[in-house]
Amino acid sequence: MAKANKQVMTDPKVLFKKPTYPINSALMRYLDRYNRISNVPIHYDDLTHFAGSVSIYDKQGNDTLWIRVYYNQYEQEEIDYNLKQIYSLLHSDGNLDIIPFLTVDGIDYCTFGNSRPFRVKISNILNDNYTYFYVKKADASRIYGLELEHILSPDKINFLVFEETLIEEHIAGIPGDVFIKESLDKCSSSEKSQIAKEFVKFNERCMIRLLGDMRSYNYVIIPTHDFDKVVYKIRAIDFDQQSYEGNFKIYRPQFFKENIPMMEMIKERLQDKSIEQYKKEERAVLAKRMISAGTRIQKLILIMKDDTIAPAEHINQLKMELFAYTKDLNFKNAQSMGHIVHAAFQFVTRNYKNMNPFNE
């Protein structure tokens, strides 16, 4: 994991700590409508009252900047039971019959990063299988990011909200920075070409939906074995910077210095025509998902338009940079981050319909 004082971009502007934006009543009703509300009474702040902790080190002996926390015995039992209930809601629709077969193997706290999450490890005592989930402070922009990921990405994602607490499922994969450092050079020529293609599409997807800060440790590489080859895909795992920053470059992973090895590989492996074709493919896929999502995404964007999830100066900067990039007046006339996201979606779907000869 990177150090906290690390410069994050080739661009001189760096990211500063983002404030937490509250969930308004309209967004809460939306979450309730789509079964995102938890009835388990556990708060992020409950987990901050730990009695002690120990540092966690990786296999090479490096400090991971996570600590394993523990609680007083009378608190630990209640916390463990509530965390098991959370697991059952995420993975078995709240079936409490599985509770006796679950154990909380560890609660870890991240001392680095904006959201300062708790990571909970849950094991099944019958077969030793385990998984993780995260407990964070609920933040409106992060929730918009999670919902947009669920609706528009190739993969679905589970999360729950209880008052001011957010619970996110774990997204399995190899952290991008670890993969770049330890595995990228070992990939075959065809695998590198396929990863390059996926990064182009990932870059386009983040840009269109305005998901920022996709440094290499904020996404994972997921290898899947398919007959005689390995297929790779890239997934975001951090949604803290959804539609917050004013600098357009922050929404384009290509500009982060941590992703330079990916960009060098793209330059080496892909021709300009191929890169443009992959961008068009991703825009078309996103446009089809937007159209098929129907009223769900319309409701979300309507709520987002009236919400405050970024300072006015960020909104003004971003809309003018996007106007300069696209020449689309909808960006210039945007009044909120929700309006900007809506303008981006309109831009993509409009171009898709105009370019598709099968559309009437």
Short mmCIF file of the C-alpha atoms (twelve columns), coordinates in Angstrom:
data_MODEL
# 
_entry.id   MODEL 
# 
loop_
_atom_site.group_PDB 
_atom_site.id 
_atom_site.type_symbol 
_atom_site.label_atom_id 
_atom_site.label_alt_id 
_atom_site.label_comp_id 
_atom_site.label_asym_id 
_atom_site.label_seq_id 
_atom_site.Cartn_x 
_atom_site.Cartn_y 
_atom_site.Cartn_z 
_atom_site.pdbx_PDB_model_num 
ATOM 1   C CA . MET A 1   0.000   0.000   0.000   1 
ATOM 2   C CA . ALA A 2   1.253   3.458   -0.806  1 
ATOM 3   C CA . LYS A 3   2.423   5.901   1.825   1 
ATOM 4   C CA . ALA A 4   0.068   8.658   2.871   1 
ATOM 5   C CA . ASN A 5   2.262   11.516  1.659   1 
ATOM 6   C CA . LYS A 6   2.693   10.141  -1.861  1 
ATOM 7   C CA . GLN A 7   2.188   12.511  -4.821  1 
ATOM 8   C CA . VAL A 8   -0.762  11.093  -6.717  1 
ATOM 9   C CA . MET A 9   -0.720  12.554  -10.210 1 
ATOM 10  C CA . THR A 10  1.564   13.639  -12.995 1 
ATOM 11  C CA . ASP A 11  -0.622  16.747  -12.959 1 
ATOM 12  C CA . PRO A 12  0.554   19.166  -10.206 1 
ATOM 13  C CA . LYS A 13  -2.889  19.213  -8.567  1 
ATOM 14  C CA . VAL A 14  -3.261  16.656  -5.764  1 
ATOM 15  C CA . LEU A 15  -6.327  15.277  -4.058  1 
ATOM 16  C CA . PHE A 16  -7.230  16.613  -0.641  1 
ATOM 17  C CA . LYS A 17  -9.386  14.966  2.005   1 
ATOM 18  C CA . LYS A 18  -13.000 14.924  0.874   1 
ATOM 19  C CA . PRO A 19  -15.715 15.825  3.395   1 
ATOM 20  C CA . THR A 20  -18.516 13.407  4.198   1 
ATOM 21  C CA . TYR A 21  -21.825 14.394  2.607   1 
ATOM 22  C CA . PRO A 22  -25.019 13.354  4.431   1 
ATOM 23  C CA . ILE A 23  -27.705 11.141  2.880   1 
ATOM 24  C CA . ASN A 24  -30.804 13.215  2.196   1 
ATOM 25  C CA . SER A 25  -34.353 11.915  2.625   1 
ATOM 26  C CA . ALA A 26  -34.915 11.387  -1.115  1 
ATOM 27  C CA . LEU A 27  -31.814 9.222   -1.424  1 
ATOM 28  C CA . MET A 28  -32.799 7.284   1.693   1 
ATOM 29  C CA . ARG A 29  -36.222 6.548   0.179   1 
ATOM 30  C CA . TYR A 30  -34.487 5.380   -3.016  1 
ATOM 31  C CA . LEU A 31  -32.254 3.039   -1.013  1 
ATOM 32  C CA . ASP A 32  -35.266 1.650   0.800   1 
ATOM 33  C CA . ARG A 33  -37.077 1.104   -2.515  1 
ATOM 34  C CA . TYR A 34  -34.175 -1.018  -3.818  1 
ATOM 35  C CA . ASN A 35  -33.531 -2.977  -0.594  1 
ATOM 36  C CA . ARG A 36  -30.345 -1.188  0.421   1 
ATOM 37  C CA . ILE A 37  -31.420 -0.443  4.004   1 
ATOM 38  C CA . SER A 38  -30.122 -2.644  6.831   1 
ATOM 39  C CA . ASN A 39  -32.153 -3.373  9.942   1 
ATOM 40  C CA . VAL A 40  -29.094 -4.456  11.923  1 
ATOM 41  C CA . PRO A 41  -28.321 -1.838  14.598  1 
ATOM 42  C CA . ILE A 42  -24.589 -1.353  14.170  1 
ATOM 43  C CA . HIS A 43  -22.867 1.975   13.687  1 
ATOM 44  C CA . TYR A 44  -19.441 2.811   12.320  1 
ATOM 45  C CA . ASP A 45  -18.763 4.748   15.526  1 
ATOM 46  C CA . ASP A 46  -19.446 1.604   17.588  1 
ATOM 47  C CA . LEU A 47  -16.386 -0.014  16.040  1 
ATOM 48  C CA . THR A 48  -14.122 2.959   16.786  1 
ATOM 49  C CA . HIS A 49  -14.300 2.301   20.536  1 
ATOM 50  C CA . PHE A 50  -11.801 -0.559  20.481  1 
ATOM 51  C CA . ALA A 51  -9.772  -1.424  23.561  1 
ATOM 52  C CA . GLY A 52  -6.509  -2.106  21.747  1 
ATOM 53  C CA . SER A 53  -4.846  -2.982  18.474  1 
ATOM 54  C CA . VAL A 54  -1.836  -4.600  16.809  1 
ATOM 55  C CA . SER A 55  -0.217  -3.678  13.481  1 
ATOM 56  C CA . ILE A 56  -0.674  -5.950  10.464  1 
ATOM 57  C CA . TYR A 57  2.328   -6.722  8.249   1 
ATOM 58  C CA . ASP A 58  2.430   -8.351  4.821   1 
ATOM 59  C CA . LYS A 59  4.454   -11.447 3.902   1 
ATOM 60  C CA . GLN A 60  7.539   -9.304  3.270   1 
ATOM 61  C CA . GLY A 61  7.306   -7.707  6.709   1 
ATOM 62  C CA . ASN A 62  6.035   -4.340  5.442   1 
ATOM 63  C CA . ASP A 63  3.505   -2.372  7.465   1 
ATOM 64  C CA . THR A 64  0.160   -2.579  5.619   1 
ATOM 65  C CA . LEU A 65  -1.207  0.478   7.490   1 
ATOM 66  C CA . TRP A 66  -4.049  -1.740  8.737   1 
ATOM 67  C CA . ILE A 67  -4.369  -2.625  12.414  1 
ATOM 68  C CA . ARG A 68  -6.200  -5.577  14.006  1 
ATOM 69  C CA . VAL A 69  -8.509  -4.213  16.712  1 
ATOM 70  C CA . TYR A 70  -10.154 -5.875  19.695  1 
ATOM 71  C CA . TYR A 71  -12.822 -4.872  22.193  1 
ATOM 72  C CA . ASN A 72  -13.799 -5.419  25.784  1 
ATOM 73  C CA . GLN A 73  -15.393 -8.842  26.219  1 
ATOM 74  C CA . TYR A 74  -18.880 -7.531  27.056  1 
ATOM 75  C CA . GLU A 75  -18.846 -5.448  23.827  1 
ATOM 76  C CA . GLN A 76  -17.174 -8.055  21.631  1 
ATOM 77  C CA . GLU A 77  -20.035 -10.570 21.841  1 
ATOM 78  C CA . GLU A 78  -22.678 -8.039  20.761  1 
ATOM 79  C CA . ILE A 79  -20.467 -6.631  17.991  1 
ATOM 80  C CA . ASP A 80  -19.685 -10.120 16.671  1 
ATOM 81  C CA . TYR A 81  -23.354 -11.095 16.582  1 
ATOM 82  C CA . ASN A 82  -24.343 -7.920  14.729  1 
ATOM 83  C CA . LEU A 83  -21.541 -8.424  12.209  1 
ATOM 84  C CA . LYS A 84  -22.739 -11.984 11.565  1 
ATOM 85  C CA . GLN A 85  -26.227 -10.609 10.928  1 
ATOM 86  C CA . ILE A 86  -24.747 -8.137  8.447   1 
ATOM 87  C CA . TYR A 87  -23.041 -11.022 6.639   1 
ATOM 88  C CA . SER A 88  -26.341 -12.911 6.449   1 
ATOM 89  C CA . LEU A 89  -28.062 -9.859  4.929   1 
ATOM 90  C CA . LEU A 90  -25.333 -9.432  2.327   1 
ATOM 91  C CA . HIS A 91  -25.012 -13.065 1.319   1 
ATOM 92  C CA . SER A 92  -28.150 -15.006 2.309   1 
ATOM 93  C CA . ASP A 93  -30.953 -12.447 2.328   1 
ATOM 94  C CA . GLY A 94  -31.004 -12.234 6.128   1 
ATOM 95  C CA . ASN A 95  -31.326 -15.962 6.837   1 
ATOM 96  C CA . LEU A 96  -30.377 -16.231 10.534  1 
ATOM 97  C CA . ASP A 97  -30.111 -20.035 10.392  1 
ATOM 98  C CA . ILE A 98  -26.501 -19.654 9.288   1 
ATOM 99  C CA . ILE A 99  -25.466 -17.555 12.310  1 
ATOM 100 C CA . PRO A 100 -24.338 -20.557 14.479  1 
ATOM 101 C CA . PHE A 101 -21.908 -21.600 11.723  1 
ATOM 102 C CA . LEU A 102 -20.239 -18.199 11.378  1 
ATOM 103 C CA . THR A 103 -17.349 -16.741 13.312  1 
ATOM 104 C CA . VAL A 104 -15.746 -13.290 13.228  1 
ATOM 105 C CA . ASP A 105 -12.079 -14.017 12.618  1 
ATOM 106 C CA . GLY A 106 -10.905 -10.434 12.739  1 
ATOM 107 C CA . ILE A 107 -11.822 -6.754  12.615  1 
ATOM 108 C CA . ASP A 108 -9.202  -4.559  10.984  1 
ATOM 109 C CA . TYR A 109 -9.022  -0.762  10.826  1 
ATOM 110 C CA . CYS A 110 -7.345  1.149   7.998   1 
ATOM 111 C CA . THR A 111 -5.231  4.062   9.226   1 
ATOM 112 C CA . PHE A 112 -4.635  5.322   5.672   1 
ATOM 113 C CA . GLY A 113 -7.089  6.804   3.214   1 
ATOM 114 C CA . ASN A 114 -10.116 9.017   3.258   1 
ATOM 115 C CA . SER A 115 -12.851 6.636   4.405   1 
ATOM 116 C CA . ARG A 116 -10.915 4.933   7.254   1 
ATOM 117 C CA . PRO A 117 -12.870 1.682   6.859   1 
ATOM 118 C CA . PHE A 118 -13.167 -1.337  9.104   1 
ATOM 119 C CA . ARG A 119 -12.590 -4.670  7.346   1 
ATOM 120 C CA . VAL A 120 -14.431 -7.630  8.836   1 
ATOM 121 C CA . LYS A 121 -13.372 -11.225 8.187   1 
ATOM 122 C CA . ILE A 122 -16.172 -13.783 8.515   1 
ATOM 123 C CA . SER A 123 -15.508 -17.534 8.378   1 
ATOM 124 C CA . ASN A 124 -17.770 -20.564 8.043   1 
ATOM 125 C CA . ILE A 125 -16.694 -23.032 10.732  1 
ATOM 126 C CA . LEU A 126 -18.047 -26.004 8.741   1 
ATOM 127 C CA . ASN A 127 -15.691 -25.629 5.778   1 
ATOM 128 C CA . ASP A 128 -13.165 -22.885 6.668   1 
ATOM 129 C CA . ASN A 129 -14.341 -20.681 3.792   1 
ATOM 130 C CA . TYR A 130 -14.157 -16.977 4.572   1 
ATOM 131 C CA . THR A 131 -14.939 -13.599 3.087   1 
ATOM 132 C CA . TYR A 132 -14.733 -9.929  4.006   1 
ATOM 133 C CA . PHE A 133 -16.947 -6.902  4.126   1 
ATOM 134 C CA . TYR A 134 -16.286 -3.277  5.043   1 
ATOM 135 C CA . VAL A 135 -17.937 -0.889  7.486   1 
ATOM 136 C CA . LYS A 136 -17.603 2.808   6.658   1 
ATOM 137 C CA . LYS A 137 -19.102 6.191   7.365   1 
ATOM 138 C CA . ALA A 138 -22.045 6.628   5.013   1 
ATOM 139 C CA . ASP A 139 -21.344 9.301   2.422   1 
ATOM 140 C CA . ALA A 140 -23.827 10.369  -0.255  1 
ATOM 141 C CA . SER A 141 -21.300 10.644  -3.089  1 
ATOM 142 C CA . ARG A 142 -19.907 7.195   -2.278  1 
ATOM 143 C CA . ILE A 143 -23.419 5.746   -2.352  1 
ATOM 144 C CA . TYR A 144 -24.062 7.310   -5.755  1 
ATOM 145 C CA . GLY A 145 -20.802 5.722   -6.883  1 
ATOM 146 C CA . LEU A 146 -21.826 2.300   -5.629  1 
ATOM 147 C CA . GLU A 147 -25.264 2.514   -7.253  1 
ATOM 148 C CA . LEU A 148 -23.795 3.630   -10.581 1 
ATOM 149 C CA . GLU A 149 -21.312 0.754   -10.357 1 
ATOM 150 C CA . HIS A 150 -24.168 -1.680  -9.758  1 
ATOM 151 C CA . ILE A 151 -26.223 -0.330  -12.656 1 
ATOM 152 C CA . LEU A 152 -23.576 0.441   -15.280 1 
ATOM 153 C CA . SER A 153 -20.583 -1.818  -14.709 1 
ATOM 154 C CA . PRO A 154 -20.249 -5.439  -15.917 1 
ATOM 155 C CA . ASP A 155 -20.581 -6.585  -12.290 1 
ATOM 156 C CA . LYS A 156 -23.150 -6.147  -9.538  1 
ATOM 157 C CA . ILE A 157 -22.256 -4.994  -6.053  1 
ATOM 158 C CA . ASN A 158 -23.945 -5.470  -2.671  1 
ATOM 159 C CA . PHE A 159 -24.046 -2.775  -0.011  1 
ATOM 160 C CA . LEU A 160 -26.300 -1.753  2.872   1 
ATOM 161 C CA . VAL A 161 -26.959 1.472   4.746   1 
ATOM 162 C CA . PHE A 162 -27.975 1.832   8.384   1 
ATOM 163 C CA . GLU A 163 -28.503 5.475   9.364   1 
ATOM 164 C CA . GLU A 164 -24.999 6.995   8.968   1 
ATOM 165 C CA . THR A 165 -23.190 3.681   8.422   1 
ATOM 166 C CA . LEU A 166 -22.343 2.022   5.103   1 
ATOM 167 C CA . ILE A 167 -21.581 -1.686  4.697   1 
ATOM 168 C CA . GLU A 168 -19.887 -2.787  1.460   1 
ATOM 169 C CA . GLU A 169 -19.163 -6.287  0.248   1 
ATOM 170 C CA . HIS A 170 -15.581 -7.213  -0.557  1 
ATOM 171 C CA . ILE A 171 -14.563 -7.207  -4.226  1 
ATOM 172 C CA . ALA A 172 -12.095 -10.034 -4.759  1 
ATOM 173 C CA . GLY A 173 -9.097  -9.541  -7.015  1 
ATOM 174 C CA . ILE A 174 -5.416  -8.630  -7.128  1 
ATOM 175 C CA . PRO A 175 -4.827  -4.979  -6.157  1 
ATOM 176 C CA . GLY A 176 -3.678  -3.098  -9.244  1 
ATOM 177 C CA . ASP A 177 -0.437  -1.863  -7.689  1 
ATOM 178 C CA . VAL A 178 0.471   -5.393  -6.571  1 
ATOM 179 C CA . PHE A 179 -0.361  -6.828  -9.998  1 
ATOM 180 C CA . ILE A 180 1.706   -4.179  -11.801 1 
ATOM 181 C CA . LYS A 181 4.672   -4.767  -9.510  1 
ATOM 182 C CA . GLU A 182 4.630   -8.562  -9.249  1 
ATOM 183 C CA . SER A 183 2.709   -10.043 -12.182 1 
ATOM 184 C CA . LEU A 184 2.518   -7.736  -15.190 1 
ATOM 185 C CA . ASP A 185 5.996   -8.520  -16.535 1 
ATOM 186 C CA . LYS A 186 5.276   -12.253 -16.253 1 
ATOM 187 C CA . CYS A 187 2.210   -12.041 -18.512 1 
ATOM 188 C CA . SER A 188 2.447   -13.362 -22.063 1 
ATOM 189 C CA . SER A 189 2.296   -11.058 -25.066 1 
ATOM 190 C CA . SER A 190 -1.371  -11.874 -25.730 1 
ATOM 191 C CA . GLU A 191 -2.253  -11.390 -22.056 1 
ATOM 192 C CA . LYS A 192 -0.619  -7.957  -22.025 1 
ATOM 193 C CA . SER A 193 -2.611  -6.981  -25.120 1 
ATOM 194 C CA . GLN A 194 -5.819  -8.135  -23.446 1 
ATOM 195 C CA . ILE A 195 -5.028  -6.228  -20.221 1 
ATOM 196 C CA . ALA A 196 -4.241  -3.140  -22.296 1 
ATOM 197 C CA . LYS A 197 -7.641  -3.423  -23.983 1 
ATOM 198 C CA . GLU A 198 -9.384  -3.793  -20.618 1 
ATOM 199 C CA . PHE A 199 -7.614  -0.745  -19.203 1 
ATOM 200 C CA . VAL A 200 -8.729  1.367   -22.164 1 
ATOM 201 C CA . LYS A 201 -12.321 0.317   -21.489 1 
ATOM 202 C CA . PHE A 202 -11.938 0.830   -17.734 1 
ATOM 203 C CA . ASN A 203 -10.528 4.300   -18.350 1 
ATOM 204 C CA . GLU A 204 -13.471 5.179   -20.593 1 
ATOM 205 C CA . ARG A 205 -16.014 3.824   -18.115 1 
ATOM 206 C CA . CYS A 206 -14.586 5.855   -15.215 1 
ATOM 207 C CA . MET A 207 -14.465 9.022   -17.318 1 
ATOM 208 C CA . ILE A 208 -18.071 8.782   -18.525 1 
ATOM 209 C CA . ARG A 209 -19.588 8.057   -15.112 1 
ATOM 210 C CA . LEU A 210 -17.218 10.492  -13.349 1 
ATOM 211 C CA . LEU A 211 -15.601 8.029   -10.961 1 
ATOM 212 C CA . GLY A 212 -12.353 9.611   -9.818  1 
ATOM 213 C CA . ASP A 213 -9.083  8.661   -8.139  1 
ATOM 214 C CA . MET A 214 -8.532  5.330   -9.863  1 
ATOM 215 C CA . ARG A 215 -4.923  5.000   -8.840  1 
ATOM 216 C CA . SER A 216 -3.568  1.499   -9.135  1 
ATOM 217 C CA . TYR A 217 -4.485  0.527   -5.559  1 
ATOM 218 C CA . ASN A 218 -8.095  1.643   -5.997  1 
ATOM 219 C CA . TYR A 219 -8.923  -1.057  -8.539  1 
ATOM 220 C CA . VAL A 220 -8.291  -4.791  -8.782  1 
ATOM 221 C CA . ILE A 221 -7.214  -7.079  -11.612 1 
ATOM 222 C CA . ILE A 222 -9.296  -10.262 -11.781 1 
ATOM 223 C CA . PRO A 223 -7.805  -13.212 -13.715 1 
ATOM 224 C CA . THR A 224 -10.191 -15.915 -14.928 1 
ATOM 225 C CA . HIS A 225 -8.982  -19.165 -16.469 1 
ATOM 226 C CA . ASP A 226 -10.774 -19.963 -19.722 1 
ATOM 227 C CA . PHE A 227 -9.671  -23.200 -21.425 1 
ATOM 228 C CA . ASP A 228 -6.103  -22.528 -22.610 1 
ATOM 229 C CA . LYS A 229 -5.855  -18.856 -21.648 1 
ATOM 230 C CA . VAL A 230 -6.335  -16.407 -18.796 1 
ATOM 231 C CA . VAL A 231 -8.839  -13.596 -19.247 1 
ATOM 232 C CA . TYR A 232 -8.389  -10.425 -17.200 1 
ATOM 233 C CA . LYS A 233 -10.881 -7.779  -16.167 1 
ATOM 234 C CA . ILE A 234 -10.522 -4.618  -14.094 1 
ATOM 235 C CA . ARG A 235 -12.908 -3.508  -11.343 1 
ATOM 236 C CA . ALA A 236 -12.992 -0.384  -9.227  1 
ATOM 237 C CA . ILE A 237 -12.995 -1.023  -5.474  1 
ATOM 238 C CA . ASP A 238 -13.065 2.541   -4.110  1 
ATOM 239 C CA . PHE A 239 -16.017 4.837   -4.810  1 
ATOM 240 C CA . ASP A 240 -15.084 7.692   -2.515  1 
ATOM 241 C CA . GLN A 241 -14.345 10.104  -5.374  1 
ATOM 242 C CA . GLN A 242 -17.614 9.824   -7.275  1 
ATOM 243 C CA . SER A 243 -18.418 13.199  -8.870  1 
ATOM 244 C CA . TYR A 244 -16.505 15.313  -6.352  1 
ATOM 245 C CA . GLU A 245 -13.353 16.786  -7.870  1 
ATOM 246 C CA . GLY A 246 -13.313 19.689  -10.321 1 
ATOM 247 C CA . ASN A 247 -10.260 18.564  -12.274 1 
ATOM 248 C CA . PHE A 248 -11.417 16.436  -15.230 1 
ATOM 249 C CA . LYS A 249 -8.116  14.528  -15.251 1 
ATOM 250 C CA . ILE A 250 -8.955  12.970  -11.894 1 
ATOM 251 C CA . TYR A 251 -11.745 11.011  -13.616 1 
ATOM 252 C CA . ARG A 252 -9.319  9.567   -16.180 1 
ATOM 253 C CA . PRO A 253 -7.094  6.817   -14.754 1 
ATOM 254 C CA . GLN A 254 -4.597  7.356   -17.583 1 
ATOM 255 C CA . PHE A 255 -3.283  10.517  -15.884 1 
ATOM 256 C CA . PHE A 256 -2.248  8.948   -12.566 1 
ATOM 257 C CA . LYS A 257 1.446   8.247   -12.359 1 
ATOM 258 C CA . GLU A 258 0.752   4.934   -10.608 1 
ATOM 259 C CA . ASN A 259 -0.825  3.791   -13.891 1 
ATOM 260 C CA . ILE A 260 2.132   4.718   -16.101 1 
ATOM 261 C CA . PRO A 261 3.103   1.034   -16.651 1 
ATOM 262 C CA . MET A 262 -0.422  0.405   -17.976 1 
ATOM 263 C CA . MET A 263 -0.237  3.391   -20.304 1 
ATOM 264 C CA . GLU A 264 3.191   2.335   -21.584 1 
ATOM 265 C CA . MET A 265 1.817   -1.133  -22.292 1 
ATOM 266 C CA . ILE A 266 -1.147  0.340   -24.171 1 
ATOM 267 C CA . LYS A 267 1.198   2.459   -26.282 1 
ATOM 268 C CA . GLU A 268 3.330   -0.593  -27.018 1 
ATOM 269 C CA . ARG A 269 0.535   -3.094  -27.662 1 
ATOM 270 C CA . LEU A 270 -2.359  -1.200  -29.226 1 
ATOM 271 C CA . GLN A 271 -2.667  0.887   -32.355 1 
ATOM 272 C CA . ASP A 272 -4.533  4.174   -32.234 1 
ATOM 273 C CA . LYS A 273 -7.358  2.720   -34.333 1 
ATOM 274 C CA . SER A 274 -7.765  -0.169  -31.890 1 
ATOM 275 C CA . ILE A 275 -7.832  2.185   -28.907 1 
ATOM 276 C CA . GLU A 276 -10.557 4.276   -30.538 1 
ATOM 277 C CA . GLN A 277 -12.541 1.156   -31.382 1 
ATOM 278 C CA . TYR A 278 -12.384 -0.107  -27.775 1 
ATOM 279 C CA . LYS A 279 -13.568 3.293   -26.530 1 
ATOM 280 C CA . LYS A 280 -16.537 3.157   -28.903 1 
ATOM 281 C CA . GLU A 281 -17.353 -0.375  -27.763 1 
ATOM 282 C CA . GLU A 282 -17.378 0.700   -24.115 1 
ATOM 283 C CA . ARG A 283 -19.540 3.740   -24.824 1 
ATOM 284 C CA . ALA A 284 -22.011 1.536   -26.679 1 
ATOM 285 C CA . VAL A 285 -22.176 -0.953  -23.807 1 
ATOM 286 C CA . LEU A 286 -22.691 1.860   -21.293 1 
ATOM 287 C CA . ALA A 287 -25.387 3.437   -23.452 1 
ATOM 288 C CA . LYS A 288 -27.269 0.134   -23.658 1 
ATOM 289 C CA . ARG A 289 -27.047 -0.329  -19.875 1 
ATOM 290 C CA . MET A 290 -28.321 3.218   -19.314 1 
ATOM 291 C CA . ILE A 291 -31.264 2.602   -21.608 1 
ATOM 292 C CA . SER A 292 -32.099 -0.826  -20.167 1 
ATOM 293 C CA . ALA A 293 -31.839 0.441   -16.556 1 
ATOM 294 C CA . GLY A 294 -34.929 2.539   -17.250 1 
ATOM 295 C CA . THR A 295 -36.561 4.242   -14.297 1 
ATOM 296 C CA . ARG A 296 -33.985 3.117   -11.730 1 
ATOM 297 C CA . ILE A 297 -31.182 5.237   -13.140 1 
ATOM 298 C CA . GLN A 298 -33.606 8.053   -13.915 1 
ATOM 299 C CA . LYS A 299 -34.688 8.157   -10.261 1 
ATOM 300 C CA . LEU A 300 -31.080 8.105   -9.057  1 
ATOM 301 C CA . ILE A 301 -29.977 10.934  -11.345 1 
ATOM 302 C CA . LEU A 302 -33.034 13.010  -10.429 1 
ATOM 303 C CA . ILE A 303 -32.090 12.747  -6.748  1 
ATOM 304 C CA . MET A 304 -28.440 13.396  -7.527  1 
ATOM 305 C CA . LYS A 305 -29.300 16.602  -9.409  1 
ATOM 306 C CA . ASP A 306 -30.823 18.151  -6.291  1 
ATOM 307 C CA . ASP A 307 -28.124 16.893  -3.932  1 
ATOM 308 C CA . THR A 308 -24.938 18.632  -2.804  1 
ATOM 309 C CA . ILE A 309 -21.953 16.309  -3.144  1 
ATOM 310 C CA . ALA A 310 -19.230 18.770  -4.178  1 
ATOM 311 C CA . PRO A 311 -18.268 22.429  -3.645  1 
ATOM 312 C CA . ALA A 312 -19.572 24.985  -6.159  1 
ATOM 313 C CA . GLU A 313 -16.055 25.733  -7.403  1 
ATOM 314 C CA . HIS A 314 -15.551 22.047  -8.281  1 
ATOM 315 C CA . ILE A 315 -18.826 22.009  -10.210 1 
ATOM 316 C CA . ASN A 316 -17.934 25.153  -12.143 1 
ATOM 317 C CA . GLN A 317 -14.448 23.924  -12.981 1 
ATOM 318 C CA . LEU A 318 -15.556 20.472  -14.106 1 
ATOM 319 C CA . LYS A 319 -18.495 21.605  -16.236 1 
ATOM 320 C CA . MET A 320 -16.304 24.091  -18.121 1 
ATOM 321 C CA . GLU A 321 -13.543 21.525  -18.680 1 
ATOM 322 C CA . LEU A 322 -16.121 19.036  -19.988 1 
ATOM 323 C CA . PHE A 323 -17.658 21.715  -22.202 1 
ATOM 324 C CA . ALA A 324 -14.209 22.422  -23.649 1 
ATOM 325 C CA . TYR A 325 -13.702 18.670  -24.174 1 
ATOM 326 C CA . THR A 326 -17.088 17.913  -25.783 1 
ATOM 327 C CA . LYS A 327 -18.496 21.308  -26.953 1 
ATOM 328 C CA . ASP A 328 -21.816 20.137  -25.487 1 
ATOM 329 C CA . LEU A 329 -23.804 23.034  -23.995 1 
ATOM 330 C CA . ASN A 330 -25.510 20.690  -21.516 1 
ATOM 331 C CA . PHE A 331 -22.252 20.618  -19.540 1 
ATOM 332 C CA . LYS A 332 -21.892 24.390  -19.574 1 
ATOM 333 C CA . ASN A 333 -25.453 24.825  -18.287 1 
ATOM 334 C CA . ALA A 334 -25.138 22.232  -15.500 1 
ATOM 335 C CA . GLN A 335 -25.943 23.459  -11.984 1 
ATOM 336 C CA . SER A 336 -24.818 20.471  -9.898  1 
ATOM 337 C CA . MET A 337 -22.711 17.338  -10.100 1 
ATOM 338 C CA . GLY A 338 -25.902 15.395  -10.780 1 
ATOM 339 C CA . HIS A 339 -26.599 17.641  -13.777 1 
ATOM 340 C CA . ILE A 340 -23.062 17.028  -15.049 1 
ATOM 341 C CA . VAL A 341 -23.452 13.235  -14.741 1 
ATOM 342 C CA . HIS A 342 -26.816 13.461  -16.515 1 
ATOM 343 C CA . ALA A 343 -25.231 15.510  -19.316 1 
ATOM 344 C CA . ALA A 344 -22.510 12.870  -19.692 1 
ATOM 345 C CA . PHE A 345 -25.088 10.091  -19.925 1 
ATOM 346 C CA . GLN A 346 -27.165 12.059  -22.441 1 
ATOM 347 C CA . PHE A 347 -24.044 12.699  -24.523 1 
ATOM 348 C CA . VAL A 348 -23.206 8.989   -24.635 1 
ATOM 349 C CA . THR A 349 -26.732 7.706   -25.331 1 
ATOM 350 C CA . ARG A 350 -27.384 10.369  -27.966 1 
ATOM 351 C CA . ASN A 351 -24.210 9.510   -29.855 1 
ATOM 352 C CA . TYR A 352 -24.978 5.796   -29.540 1 
ATOM 353 C CA . LYS A 353 -28.425 6.221   -31.064 1 
ATOM 354 C CA . ASN A 354 -27.075 8.419   -33.855 1 
ATOM 355 C CA . MET A 355 -24.325 5.949   -34.755 1 
ATOM 356 C CA . ASN A 356 -26.422 2.779   -34.530 1 
ATOM 357 C CA . PRO A 357 -28.107 2.114   -37.895 1 
ATOM 358 C CA . PHE A 358 -30.613 -0.273  -36.249 1 
ATOM 359 C CA . ASN A 359 -32.142 2.491   -34.138 1 
ATOM 360 C CA . GLU A 360 -35.142 4.218   -35.595 1 
# 
